[in-house]
Amino acid sequence: MTAKAVFYHAGCPVCLTAEKMLAGALDPQRYTVEIVHLGTDKSRLAEARNAGVVSVPALVLDSVPLHINFEASLADL
Amino acid sequence: MTAKAVFYHAGCPVCLTAEKMLAGALDPQRYTVEIVHLGTDKSRLAEARNAGVVSVPALVLDSVPLHINFEASLADL
């Protein structure tokens, strides 16, 4: 049985790669990762808020909301 | 062969649990996680800066610095 991890994002083009990398780096033996795009799936906004998400990207891991910032290099913009 | 993931922090008492949770949630088949306390191990500061770390806690995953914020509940303070 794996725990649920939900990765919420809003399609940020600069950090999408980093976001997917983190979500994909979790141990698949322990976590089932769901990726939710709040920009296109607004029906999940209330759920995200209830989980404590205040900004995206965020990873809710074992019910704890972790907010992730990827410092984009100017070279990437 | 596993890739290197380095988790930098500075002993934040509120978020230490969340930090360790994230570092511990990575796939051990793919990542060897090192946890570095920059408050007590200042010799690693230059390395962290070179990796792009600008704040702690941060996870450097496959050379990409991800800055993590744990929204602490007032109830936890």
Backbone of each chain as ProteinMPNN parsed JSONL, in Angstrom:
{"seq_chain_A": "MTAKAVFYHAGCPVCLTAEKMLAGALDPQRYTVEIVHLGTDKSRLAEARNAGVVSVPALVLDSVPLHINFEASLADL", "coords_chain_A": {"N_chain_A": [[0.842, -1.193, 0.0], [0.6, 2.134, -0.927], [1.297, 5.521, 0.021], [-0.452, 8.603, -0.554], [0.617, 11.126, -2.702], [0.302, 14.391, -3.763], [0.874, 16.501, -6.395], [0.588, 19.8, -6.997], [0.219, 22.174, -9.541], [0.468, 24.981, -11.831], [1.069, 25.062, -14.443], [3.399, 26.55, -14.87], [5.785, 27.537, -17.103], [8.587, 27.728, -16.945], [9.4, 26.249, -14.732], [8.38, 23.709, -14.967], [9.75, 21.39, -15.692], [11.446, 21.004, -13.502], [9.558, 20.628, -11.539], [8.261, 18.268, -12.306], [10.419, 16.627, -12.088], [10.898, 16.522, -9.335], [8.49, 15.405, -8.396], [8.668, 13.012, -9.721], [10.814, 11.882, -8.491], [10.16, 10.767, -6.146], [9.808, 7.93, -3.985], [8.553, 5.184, -5.569], [7.708, 2.892, -4.347], [6.574, 3.661, -2.054], [5.005, 5.91, -2.475], [2.186, 7.036, -4.3], [1.976, 9.136, -6.873], [0.11, 11.903, -7.782], [-0.481, 14.243, -10.284], [-1.671, 17.453, -10.443], [-3.087, 19.937, -12.376], [-3.86, 22.99, -11.57], [-4.64, 25.176, -12.988], [-6.043, 24.309, -15.189], [-7.75, 22.515, -14.104], [-9.881, 23.465, -12.276], [-11.711, 22.519, -10.519], [-10.436, 21.217, -8.548], [-9.432, 23.061, -6.837], [-10.571, 23.73, -4.308], [-10.068, 21.452, -2.836], [-7.278, 21.536, -2.823], [-6.845, 23.892, -1.382], [-7.952, 23.136, 1.06], [-6.105, 21.278, 1.809], [-4.097, 22.851, 2.595], [-2.605, 24.188, 0.758], [-1.144, 27.09, -0.446], [0.158, 28.306, -2.482], [1.423, 27.649, -5.782], [4.133, 25.93, -7.445], [3.213, 23.083, -5.445], [3.7, 20.397, -3.186], [1.827, 17.94, -1.749], [2.447, 15.928, 0.783], [1.938, 13.056, 2.533], [-0.195, 14.393, 3.735], [0.954, 16.828, 4.429], [1.525, 20.091, 3.375], [3.923, 21.147, 1.125], [5.613, 23.847, -0.131], [7.071, 24.68, -3.139], [9.764, 26.367, -4.569], [11.28, 27.144, -7.513], [14.223, 28.448, -8.39], [14.5, 30.217, -11.078], [16.868, 30.489, -13.608], [18.066, 33.413, -15.217], [18.931, 32.845, -17.682], [17.291, 30.896, -18.534], [14.982, 32.049, -19.229]], "CA_chain_A": [[0.0, 0.0, 0.0], [1.393, 3.346, -1.003], [0.657, 6.743, 0.478], [-0.788, 9.486, -1.652], [1.316, 12.401, -2.801], [-0.324, 15.159, -4.839], [1.685, 17.634, -6.831], [-0.27, 20.815, -7.607], [0.951, 23.22, -10.259], [-0.417, 25.762, -12.696], [1.641, 25.12, -15.78], [4.569, 27.428, -14.967], [6.622, 26.939, -18.147], [10.007, 27.671, -16.601], [9.755, 25.272, -13.699], [7.665, 22.451, -15.14], [10.719, 20.299, -15.692], [11.891, 20.79, -12.124], [8.433, 20.109, -10.779], [8.074, 16.857, -12.654], [11.573, 15.903, -11.577], [10.712, 16.255, -7.914], [7.388, 14.457, -8.246], [9.129, 11.726, -10.229], [11.929, 11.37, -7.689], [9.648, 10.118, -4.93], [9.902, 6.472, -3.965], [7.29, 4.6, -6.043], [7.304, 1.819, -3.442], [5.873, 4.249, -0.916], [4.091, 6.992, -2.831], [1.514, 7.157, -5.577], [1.985, 10.571, -7.123], [-0.868, 12.443, -8.71], [-0.128, 15.605, -10.67], [-2.902, 18.198, -10.701], [-2.89, 21.261, -12.962], [-4.97, 23.786, -11.028], [-5.068, 26.154, -13.978], [-7.014, 23.701, -16.094], [-8.674, 21.671, -13.33], [-10.249, 24.335, -11.162], [-12.569, 21.789, -9.578], [-9.593, 20.697, -7.48], [-8.919, 24.179, -6.036], [-11.038, 23.659, -2.923], [-9.314, 20.352, -2.231], [-5.91, 22.004, -2.595], [-6.892, 24.846, -0.27], [-8.196, 22.38, 2.293], [-4.868, 20.569, 2.15], [-3.133, 23.827, 3.094], [-1.825, 24.755, -0.334], [-1.388, 28.523, -0.616], [0.789, 28.726, -3.733], [1.906, 26.532, -6.587], [3.907, 24.51, -7.241], [3.226, 22.553, -4.087], [3.592, 18.946, -3.071], [1.21, 17.522, -0.493], [3.062, 14.635, 1.069], [1.414, 12.599, 3.817], [-1.063, 15.468, 4.228], [1.695, 18.051, 4.751], [1.768, 20.869, 2.166], [5.263, 21.707, 0.958], [5.602, 24.768, -1.264], [8.374, 24.583, -3.795], [10.148, 27.447, -5.462], [12.419, 26.847, -8.359], [14.84, 29.711, -8.762], [14.8, 30.148, -12.5], [17.99, 31.271, -14.081], [17.685, 34.337, -16.275], [19.285, 32.204, -18.949], [16.209, 29.989, -18.917], [13.767, 32.817, -19.553]], "C_chain_A": [[0.879, 1.245, 0.0], [0.585, 4.535, -0.496], [0.417, 7.638, -0.731], [0.029, 10.766, -1.576], [0.678, 13.136, -3.963], [0.537, 16.373, -5.141], [0.773, 18.614, -7.563], [0.599, 21.839, -8.332], [-0.031, 23.979, -11.125], [0.246, 26.001, -14.041], [2.799, 26.067, -15.98], [5.575, 26.85, -15.965], [8.089, 26.792, -17.758], [10.326, 26.492, -15.679], [9.083, 23.914, -13.87], [8.605, 21.254, -15.086], [11.16, 19.967, -14.269], [10.776, 20.18, -11.28], [8.249, 18.618, -11.032], [9.227, 16.017, -12.114], [11.372, 15.551, -10.115], [9.6, 15.226, -7.702], [7.846, 13.061, -8.68], [10.237, 11.106, -9.413], [11.457, 10.672, -6.422], [9.688, 8.604, -5.089], [8.569, 5.843, -4.398], [6.805, 3.434, -5.183], [6.445, 2.375, -2.302], [4.842, 5.299, -1.291], [3.481, 6.816, -4.218], [1.359, 8.648, -5.82], [0.922, 10.945, -8.152], [-0.47, 13.875, -9.019], [-1.395, 16.326, -11.102], [-2.558, 19.594, -11.219], [-4.081, 22.124, -12.551], [-5.466, 24.844, -12.01], [-6.147, 25.593, -14.895], [-8.039, 22.853, -15.348], [-9.091, 22.418, -12.065], [-11.159, 23.653, -10.143], [-11.761, 21.232, -8.408], [-9.081, 21.792, -6.553], [-9.308, 24.075, -4.56], [-10.272, 22.575, -2.163], [-7.889, 20.796, -1.892], [-5.868, 22.968, -1.408], [-7.069, 24.124, 1.06], [-6.947, 21.64, 2.753], [-3.795, 21.529, 2.653], [-2.278, 24.452, 2.017], [-2.163, 26.232, -0.492], [-0.716, 29.076, -1.867], [1.184, 27.478, -4.504], [3.27, 26.895, -7.16], [3.979, 24.108, -5.772], [3.07, 21.039, -4.13], [2.956, 18.648, -1.722], [1.629, 16.082, -0.245], [2.604, 14.2, 2.459], [0.631, 13.716, 4.513], [-0.348, 16.754, 4.613], [1.967, 18.822, 3.462], [3.176, 21.463, 2.16], [5.224, 22.581, -0.289], [6.997, 24.851, -1.852], [8.601, 25.78, -4.701], [11.357, 27.012, -6.244], [12.991, 28.173, -8.784], [15.256, 29.605, -10.213], [16.0, 31.025, -12.826], [17.505, 32.209, -15.177], [17.959, 33.725, -17.644], [18.171, 31.292, -19.445], [14.98, 30.735, -19.407], [13.761, 33.276, -21.014]], "O_chain_A": [[1.783, 1.385, 0.823], [-0.644, 4.553, -0.575], [1.013, 7.449, -1.792], [0.121, 11.403, -0.527], [0.525, 12.565, -5.043], [0.876, 17.159, -4.256], [0.245, 18.296, -8.629], [1.599, 22.309, -7.79], [-1.221, 23.664, -11.154], [0.011, 27.018, -14.693], [3.163, 26.369, -17.116], [6.157, 25.795, -15.713], [8.759, 25.851, -18.184], [11.356, 25.832, -15.812], [9.207, 23.054, -12.998], [8.278, 20.225, -14.495], [11.236, 18.8, -13.885], [11.018, 19.33, -10.423], [8.102, 17.822, -10.105], [9.049, 14.859, -11.735], [11.64, 14.424, -9.697], [9.756, 14.289, -6.92], [7.46, 12.057, -8.081], [10.575, 9.938, -9.608], [12.251, 10.06, -5.709], [9.611, 8.078, -6.199], [7.572, 5.951, -3.684], [5.645, 3.031, -5.269], [5.686, 1.641, -1.67], [3.911, 5.56, -0.529], [4.176, 6.49, -5.18], [0.687, 9.341, -5.056], [0.853, 10.374, -9.24], [-0.156, 14.641, -8.108], [-2.103, 15.879, -12.004], [-1.823, 20.34, -10.571], [-5.171, 22.004, -13.111], [-6.582, 25.347, -11.878], [-7.05, 26.312, -15.323], [-9.084, 22.513, -15.902], [-8.712, 22.058, -10.951], [-11.351, 24.157, -9.036], [-12.33, 20.822, -7.397], [-8.373, 21.503, -5.588], [-8.484, 24.302, -3.674], [-9.882, 22.758, -1.009], [-7.362, 20.481, -0.825], [-4.991, 22.882, -0.549], [-6.423, 24.454, 2.054], [-6.758, 21.405, 3.947], [-2.723, 21.103, 3.082], [-1.325, 25.171, 2.319], [-3.33, 26.59, -0.653], [-0.998, 30.205, -2.269], [1.267, 26.386, -3.942], [3.544, 28.08, -7.348], [4.7, 24.706, -4.974], [2.395, 20.487, -4.999], [3.473, 19.049, -0.679], [1.229, 15.158, -0.952], [2.852, 14.894, 3.445], [0.779, 13.946, 5.713], [-0.994, 17.69, 5.084], [2.576, 18.276, 2.542], [3.563, 22.188, 3.076], [4.852, 22.122, -1.369], [7.977, 25.066, -1.139], [7.738, 26.153, -5.495], [12.349, 26.559, -5.673], [12.322, 28.949, -9.466], [16.26, 28.968, -10.533], [16.109, 32.16, -12.362], [16.637, 31.848, -15.972], [17.3, 34.05, -18.631], [18.112, 30.956, -20.628], [14.048, 30.131, -19.938], [12.815, 33.931, -21.452]]}, "seq_chain_B": "MTAKAVFYHAGCPVCLTAEKMLAGALDPQRYTVEIVHLGTDKSRLAEARNAGVVSVPALVLDSVPLHINFEASLADL", "coords_chain_B": {"N_chain_B": [[23.786, 2.435, -9.63], [23.338, 5.447, -7.969], [21.92, 8.735, -8.151], [22.988, 11.908, -6.834], [21.464, 13.596, -4.198], [21.088, 16.502, -2.399], [20.158, 17.791, 0.63], [19.747, 20.855, 1.975], [19.655, 22.615, 4.995], [18.866, 24.694, 7.865], [18.311, 24.044, 10.411], [15.728, 24.836, 11.132], [13.238, 24.744, 13.466], [10.446, 24.359, 13.264], [9.95, 23.307, 10.752], [11.496, 21.068, 10.403], [10.651, 18.409, 10.538], [9.016, 18.199, 8.284], [10.901, 18.689, 6.336], [12.693, 16.561, 6.581], [10.945, 14.578, 5.936], [10.42, 14.999, 3.234], [12.993, 14.672, 2.13], [13.374, 12.051, 2.873], [11.486, 10.804, 1.366], [12.301, 10.415, -1.153], [13.189, 8.287, -3.916], [15.043, 5.588, -2.965], [16.331, 3.876, -4.65], [17.211, 5.374, -6.675], [18.279, 7.733, -5.705], [20.832, 9.003, -3.608], [20.656, 10.449, -0.613], [21.912, 13.269, 0.937], [22.06, 15.039, 3.935], [22.536, 18.305, 4.87], [23.43, 20.526, 7.339], [23.513, 23.783, 7.265], [23.842, 25.696, 9.164], [25.457, 24.68, 11.148], [27.487, 23.583, 9.727], [29.302, 25.367, 8.223], [31.262, 25.244, 6.348], [30.228, 24.202, 4.107], [28.822, 26.126, 2.82], [29.726, 27.581, 0.547], [29.697, 25.646, -1.427], [26.945, 25.128, -1.487], [25.978, 27.6, -2.365], [27.172, 27.677, -4.886], [25.733, 25.687, -6.083], [23.427, 26.934, -6.535], [21.732, 27.464, -4.485], [19.721, 29.64, -2.676], [18.228, 30.057, -0.467], [17.212, 28.404, 2.566], [14.988, 25.812, 3.724], [16.439, 23.742, 1.15], [16.488, 21.617, -1.659], [18.8, 20.009, -3.587], [18.577, 18.549, -6.532], [19.628, 16.347, -8.874], [21.395, 18.339, -9.677], [19.727, 20.567, -9.828], [18.515, 23.299, -8.07], [15.996, 23.281, -5.701], [13.805, 25.185, -3.904], [12.277, 24.979, -0.827], [9.317, 25.656, 0.896], [7.751, 25.416, 3.921], [4.635, 25.802, 4.993], [4.005, 26.854, 7.977], [1.692, 26.044, 10.43], [-0.074, 28.202, 12.625], [-0.785, 26.911, 14.874], [1.266, 25.219, 15.304], [3.278, 26.634, 16.321]], "CA_chain_B": [[24.368, 3.748, -9.334], [22.303, 6.417, -7.637], [22.267, 10.14, -8.3], [23.164, 12.565, -5.556], [20.511, 14.63, -3.822], [21.567, 17.13, -1.171], [19.132, 18.597, 1.297], [20.376, 21.861, 2.825], [18.744, 23.279, 5.914], [19.59, 25.418, 8.911], [17.781, 23.681, 11.713], [14.394, 25.403, 11.398], [12.567, 23.75, 14.309], [9.071, 24.079, 12.867], [9.798, 22.559, 9.504], [12.464, 19.989, 10.298], [9.943, 17.17, 10.255], [8.604, 18.211, 6.883], [12.105, 18.617, 5.515], [13.187, 15.187, 6.587], [9.96, 13.758, 5.258], [10.635, 15.106, 1.795], [14.266, 14.029, 1.792], [13.21, 10.615, 3.071], [10.489, 10.27, 0.438], [12.912, 10.183, -2.469], [13.406, 6.89, -4.261], [16.415, 5.192, -2.607], [16.932, 3.154, -5.773], [17.753, 6.343, -7.634], [18.946, 8.878, -5.09], [21.495, 8.963, -2.323], [20.345, 11.756, -0.047], [22.787, 13.781, 1.992], [21.429, 16.169, 4.619], [23.585, 19.22, 5.315], [22.973, 21.612, 8.209], [24.418, 24.895, 6.951], [24.09, 26.502, 10.356], [26.557, 24.105, 11.91], [28.539, 23.151, 8.804], [29.449, 26.517, 7.344], [32.222, 24.956, 5.28], [29.496, 23.772, 2.911], [28.067, 27.256, 2.285], [30.164, 27.926, -0.81], [29.177, 24.577, -2.291], [25.506, 25.329, -1.64], [25.796, 28.774, -3.224], [27.54, 27.3, -6.251], [24.669, 24.831, -6.61], [22.264, 27.771, -6.823], [20.874, 27.586, -3.305], [19.658, 31.015, -2.176], [17.553, 30.036, 0.827], [17.017, 27.061, 3.087], [15.503, 24.551, 3.212], [16.503, 23.552, -0.297], [16.9, 20.287, -2.106], [19.467, 20.038, -4.892], [18.233, 17.263, -7.126], [20.204, 16.317, -10.223], [22.016, 19.651, -9.89], [18.736, 21.64, -9.883], [18.14, 23.714, -6.714], [14.575, 23.482, -5.433], [13.647, 25.805, -2.589], [11.044, 24.457, -0.239], [8.742, 26.396, 2.019], [6.722, 24.7, 4.653], [3.752, 26.787, 5.611], [3.755, 26.409, 9.336], [0.431, 26.444, 11.027], [0.117, 28.929, 13.887], [-0.969, 25.932, 15.94], [2.516, 24.487, 15.507], [4.315, 27.537, 16.851]], "C_chain_B": [[23.246, 4.749, -9.088], [22.824, 7.833, -7.85], [22.344, 10.762, -6.908], [22.082, 13.625, -5.347], [21.006, 15.198, -2.503], [20.481, 18.03, -0.618], [19.827, 19.548, 2.252], [19.329, 22.48, 3.742], [19.562, 24.007, 6.97], [18.923, 25.197, 10.268], [16.444, 24.269, 12.095], [13.557, 24.406, 12.199], [11.163, 23.386, 13.847], [9.01, 23.102, 11.689], [10.739, 21.367, 9.381], [11.793, 18.66, 9.946], [9.555, 17.093, 8.78], [9.807, 18.069, 5.959], [12.603, 17.181, 5.426], [12.227, 14.258, 5.858], [10.198, 13.786, 3.757], [11.926, 14.407, 1.389], [14.14, 12.514, 1.892], [12.235, 9.971, 2.104], [11.062, 9.986, -0.943], [13.198, 8.699, -2.662], [14.847, 6.479, -3.95], [17.109, 4.384, -3.71], [17.626, 4.119, -6.725], [18.537, 7.472, -7.001], [19.616, 8.524, -3.769], [21.338, 10.36, -1.744], [21.332, 12.106, 1.057], [22.092, 14.983, 2.62], [22.524, 17.029, 5.237], [22.964, 20.355, 6.124], [23.943, 22.778, 8.026], [24.695, 25.787, 8.155], [25.275, 25.992, 11.152], [27.717, 23.69, 11.019], [28.75, 24.239, 7.752], [30.449, 26.286, 6.219], [31.523, 24.523, 3.991], [28.742, 24.916, 2.234], [28.439, 27.586, 0.841], [29.629, 26.915, -1.814], [27.686, 24.786, -2.55], [25.239, 26.513, -2.566], [26.096, 28.426, -4.679], [26.469, 26.438, -6.904], [23.411, 25.644, -6.903], [21.326, 27.942, -5.649], [20.905, 29.033, -2.816], [18.92, 31.112, -0.849], [17.455, 28.59, 1.287], [15.625, 26.973, 3.693], [15.483, 24.477, 1.682], [16.982, 22.14, -0.586], [17.548, 20.449, -3.468], [19.348, 18.635, -5.475], [18.738, 17.267, -8.558], [20.713, 17.697, -10.617], [21.023, 20.813, -9.991], [18.33, 22.02, -8.459], [16.637, 23.968, -6.605], [14.449, 24.034, -4.026], [12.283, 25.449, -2.038], [10.593, 25.335, 0.907], [7.673, 25.543, 2.649], [5.887, 25.745, 5.345], [3.401, 26.283, 6.996], [2.406, 26.92, 9.818], [0.722, 27.19, 12.328], [-0.003, 27.968, 15.065], [0.324, 25.181, 16.253], [3.576, 25.337, 16.2], [4.267, 27.655, 18.371]], "O_chain_B": [[22.324, 4.88, -9.894], [24.023, 8.09, -7.741], [21.83, 10.209, -5.936], [21.828, 14.447, -6.227], [21.313, 14.441, -1.582], [19.958, 18.907, -1.305], [20.431, 19.112, 3.232], [18.235, 22.827, 3.296], [20.792, 23.946, 6.973], [18.97, 26.055, 11.15], [16.054, 24.212, 13.261], [13.202, 23.344, 11.686], [10.728, 22.246, 14.013], [8.161, 22.213, 11.629], [10.766, 20.718, 8.335], [12.318, 17.885, 9.147], [9.739, 16.069, 8.122], [9.732, 17.405, 4.925], [12.892, 16.665, 4.346], [12.642, 13.278, 5.241], [10.182, 12.751, 3.09], [11.951, 13.644, 0.423], [14.726, 11.78, 1.096], [12.154, 8.745, 2.02], [10.399, 9.394, -1.795], [13.418, 7.959, -1.704], [15.777, 6.963, -4.596], [18.33, 4.231, -3.698], [18.514, 3.732, -7.484], [19.364, 8.105, -7.657], [19.04, 7.835, -2.927], [21.825, 11.337, -2.313], [21.551, 11.33, 1.987], [21.59, 15.851, 1.907], [23.337, 16.547, 6.026], [22.075, 21.057, 5.641], [25.051, 22.765, 8.561], [25.666, 26.543, 8.165], [26.011, 26.772, 11.758], [28.823, 23.467, 11.513], [28.432, 24.07, 6.575], [30.483, 27.043, 5.249], [32.135, 24.48, 2.924], [28.099, 24.715, 1.204], [27.565, 27.84, 0.012], [29.172, 27.272, -2.9], [27.216, 24.643, -3.679], [24.38, 26.44, -3.445], [25.369, 28.826, -5.588], [26.311, 26.45, -8.125], [22.442, 25.119, -7.45], [20.24, 28.502, -5.797], [21.976, 29.588, -2.57], [18.981, 32.143, -0.179], [17.597, 27.664, 0.488], [15.111, 27.995, 4.147], [14.629, 25.068, 1.022], [17.776, 21.562, 0.156], [16.929, 20.963, -4.399], [19.937, 17.677, -4.976], [18.321, 18.098, -9.366], [20.494, 18.163, -11.736], [21.444, 21.947, -10.22], [17.852, 21.169, -7.709], [16.084, 24.784, -7.343], [14.928, 23.427, -3.068], [11.263, 25.605, -2.71], [11.381, 25.708, 1.776], [6.795, 25.015, 1.967], [6.382, 26.491, 6.19], [2.582, 25.376, 7.147], [2.049, 28.083, 9.625], [1.66, 26.846, 13.048], [0.597, 28.181, 16.118], [0.466, 24.585, 17.32], [4.624, 24.84, 16.611], [5.073, 28.375, 18.96]]}, "name": "protein", "num_of_chains": 2, "seq": "MTAKAVFYHAGCPVCLTAEKMLAGALDPQRYTVEIVHLGTDKSRLAEARNAGVVSVPALVLDSVPLHINFEASLADLMTAKAVFYHAGCPVCLTAEKMLAGALDPQRYTVEIVHLGTDKSRLAEARNAGVVSVPALVLDSVPLHINFEASLADL"}
